[in-house]
Amino acid sequence: MHFKAPIAALRAGIVYLSEDRKGKGLLLSKDLRTNLTLAALDRFTRALTVDRKAEDRALDDAIRDFDIRTGSKELDAGELSGGNQQKLLLAKMMLLDPEIVIIDEPTRGIDIGNKEQIYKFIAELARTGHSIIVISSEMPELIGLCDRIVVMRSGEIAGEVTAESMNENEIVVLATGVTGNTQQMADAT
């Protein structure tokens, strides 16, 4: 599908979580409530005014449901740890009630504890019927999260790996187009 504007993708039920959460996903100098509700602002406006109580309830729900650890709801998003910023971004996108969630580098710059939480959130989204597309440069992350992996090389689909053949060797062969001693190639990456 080709979309002329982000709103067209939203209307089609698709959301995208950028790998650059600090530059493109969140407004770091704005508070948590603003960051959470901005993309879904139409759900929080009544007669051209923003319903702050509804926003506060949504933020309380997000903090609870996504385990966003914050000392205060009044903090700016930039004051959160990387993992909590990612959880806020995920909560923000889920307010849009998407069918398809594209997550680019879901755990880049996140500590191990928050990585595990993000993995659990992704698995829960898939379990509840959302289609999840994960873009990652970390093969172990892809192998652990995905039911199937589509490998791209030079802008084209090079192949697909499913559960039976999902291992680093097969992915490296597809990504590089080189066959031979795939174990040595995988060890080199």
C-alpha positions as CSV (number, residue, x, y, z in Angstrom):
1,M,0.0,0.0,0.0
2,H,1.1,3.5,-0.7
3,F,-0.2,6.3,1.5
4,K,0.0,10.0,0.5
5,A,-0.2,11.1,4.2
6,P,0.2,9.6,7.6
7,I,-3.5,10.2,8.3
8,A,-4.3,7.8,5.5
9,A,-2.3,5.1,7.2
10,L,-4.1,5.8,10.5
11,R,-7.4,5.5,8.8
12,A,-6.3,2.2,7.4
13,G,-5.6,1.0,10.9
14,I,-1.8,1.1,10.6
15,V,0.6,2.8,13.1
16,Y,4.4,3.2,13.0
17,L,6.7,3.5,16.0
18,S,9.8,5.2,14.7
19,E,13.2,3.9,15.7
20,D,14.0,7.6,16.5
21,R,11.6,7.9,19.5
22,K,13.5,11.1,20.7
23,G,13.4,12.9,17.3
24,K,10.2,11.6,15.7
25,G,8.2,9.7,18.2
26,L,7.9,12.0,21.2
27,L,8.0,15.7,22.1
28,L,10.7,15.5,24.7
29,S,10.0,19.0,26.1
30,K,6.3,18.3,26.6
31,D,4.6,16.5,29.4
32,L,3.6,12.9,29.4
33,R,-0.2,13.7,29.0
34,T,0.5,15.8,25.8
35,N,2.7,13.1,24.3
36,L,0.3,10.4,25.0
37,T,-2.8,12.0,23.6
38,L,-1.5,14.2,20.8
39,A,-2.0,11.6,18.0
40,A,-5.5,10.8,19.2
41,L,-6.4,14.4,20.2
42,D,-9.8,14.1,18.4
43,R,-10.8,11.6,21.1
44,F,-10.1,14.1,23.9
45,T,-11.7,17.3,22.5
46,R,-15.2,18.5,23.1
47,A,-16.5,21.7,21.5
48,L,-13.0,22.9,20.6
49,T,-11.7,22.3,24.1
50,V,-9.4,19.6,25.4
51,D,-10.9,17.4,28.1
52,R,-8.0,17.3,30.6
53,K,-9.8,14.9,32.9
54,A,-10.2,12.4,30.0
55,E,-6.5,12.9,29.2
56,D,-5.5,12.3,32.8
57,R,-7.5,9.1,32.9
58,A,-5.8,7.9,29.7
59,L,-2.4,8.7,31.2
60,D,-3.3,6.9,34.4
61,D,-4.3,3.9,32.3
62,A,-1.1,4.0,30.2
63,I,1.1,4.3,33.3
64,R,-0.6,1.2,34.7
65,D,-1.0,-0.9,31.6
66,F,2.4,-0.2,30.1
67,D,4.2,0.1,33.5
68,I,5.6,3.5,32.7
69,R,7.8,4.3,35.7
70,T,7.7,7.9,36.6
71,G,7.9,9.8,39.8
72,S,5.4,12.4,38.6
73,K,2.8,12.6,35.8
74,E,3.9,16.2,35.3
75,L,7.4,15.2,34.0
76,D,8.4,16.0,30.5
77,A,8.9,13.0,28.3
78,G,12.6,13.7,28.0
79,E,13.0,13.1,31.7
80,L,12.0,9.5,31.4
81,S,14.5,6.7,30.8
82,G,14.8,5.3,27.3
83,G,12.7,2.3,28.2
84,N,9.9,4.3,29.7
85,Q,10.0,6.7,26.7
86,Q,9.5,3.6,24.5
87,K,6.6,2.4,26.6
88,L,5.0,5.9,26.4
89,L,5.4,5.8,22.6
90,L,3.8,2.4,22.5
91,A,0.9,3.5,24.7
92,K,0.5,6.6,22.5
93,M,0.2,4.5,19.4
94,M,-2.2,2.0,21.0
95,L,-4.6,4.8,21.8
96,L,-5.2,4.9,18.0
97,D,-6.6,1.4,18.2
98,P,-4.6,0.1,15.2
99,E,-4.9,-3.3,13.6
100,I,-1.3,-3.3,12.3
101,V,1.6,-2.0,14.4
102,I,4.9,-1.4,12.8
103,I,7.7,-1.2,15.3
104,D,11.1,-0.1,14.1
105,E,14.0,-1.1,16.4
106,P,11.7,-1.7,19.4
107,T,14.5,-2.0,22.0
108,R,17.3,0.2,20.7
109,G,18.9,2.0,23.6
110,I,16.9,0.3,26.3
111,D,18.1,-1.6,29.3
112,I,17.5,-5.4,29.6
113,G,14.6,-5.1,32.1
114,N,12.7,-2.8,29.8
115,K,13.6,-4.9,26.8
116,E,11.8,-7.9,28.3
117,Q,8.7,-5.8,29.1
118,I,8.6,-4.5,25.5
119,Y,8.9,-8.0,24.2
120,K,5.9,-9.0,26.5
121,F,3.9,-6.1,25.3
122,I,4.5,-7.0,21.7
123,A,3.6,-10.7,22.3
124,E,0.4,-9.6,24.1
125,L,-0.5,-7.4,21.2
126,A,-0.1,-10.3,18.8
127,R,-2.0,-12.6,21.1
128,T,-5.0,-10.1,21.1
129,G,-5.2,-10.1,17.3
130,H,-3.0,-7.2,16.3
131,S,-0.6,-7.8,13.4
132,I,2.9,-6.8,14.4
133,I,5.7,-6.0,12.0
134,V,9.1,-5.7,13.7
135,I,12.0,-4.1,12.0
136,S,15.2,-4.8,13.8
137,S,18.9,-5.1,13.1
138,E,19.2,-7.6,16.1
139,M,18.8,-11.1,14.8
140,P,18.2,-12.7,18.2
141,E,15.4,-10.2,18.8
142,L,13.8,-11.1,15.5
143,I,14.1,-14.8,16.1
144,G,12.7,-14.5,19.6
145,L,9.7,-12.3,18.6
146,C,8.7,-13.3,15.1
147,D,6.6,-16.1,13.6
148,R,8.3,-15.5,10.3
149,I,11.0,-13.2,9.0
150,V,11.1,-11.6,5.6
151,V,14.6,-10.7,4.7
152,M,15.3,-7.7,2.4
153,R,18.4,-7.1,0.3
154,S,19.0,-4.1,-1.9
155,G,15.4,-3.0,-1.5
156,E,13.9,-6.3,-2.6
157,I,12.5,-9.3,-0.7
158,A,15.3,-11.8,-0.7
159,G,13.3,-14.5,1.0
160,E,11.3,-15.6,4.0
161,V,12.3,-17.7,7.0
162,T,9.7,-19.5,9.2
163,A,9.8,-21.4,12.4
164,E,11.4,-24.6,11.0
165,S,14.3,-22.8,9.4
166,M,14.5,-19.6,11.6
167,N,18.1,-19.3,12.5
168,E,20.9,-16.8,12.0
169,N,22.6,-18.9,9.3
170,E,19.5,-18.8,7.0
171,I,18.9,-15.1,7.6
172,V,22.6,-14.3,6.8
173,V,22.4,-16.3,3.6
174,L,19.3,-14.4,2.5
175,A,20.7,-11.0,3.6
176,T,24.0,-11.4,1.9
177,G,23.1,-13.6,-1.1
178,V,26.2,-15.6,-0.3
179,T,26.1,-19.4,0.2
180,G,28.9,-21.5,1.5
181,N,30.1,-21.8,5.1
182,T,27.1,-20.1,6.6
183,Q,28.2,-20.8,10.2
184,Q,31.4,-18.8,9.6
185,M,29.4,-15.9,8.1
186,A,26.9,-15.9,11.0
187,D,29.8,-16.0,13.5
188,A,31.3,-13.0,11.7
189,T,28.2,-10.9,12.1
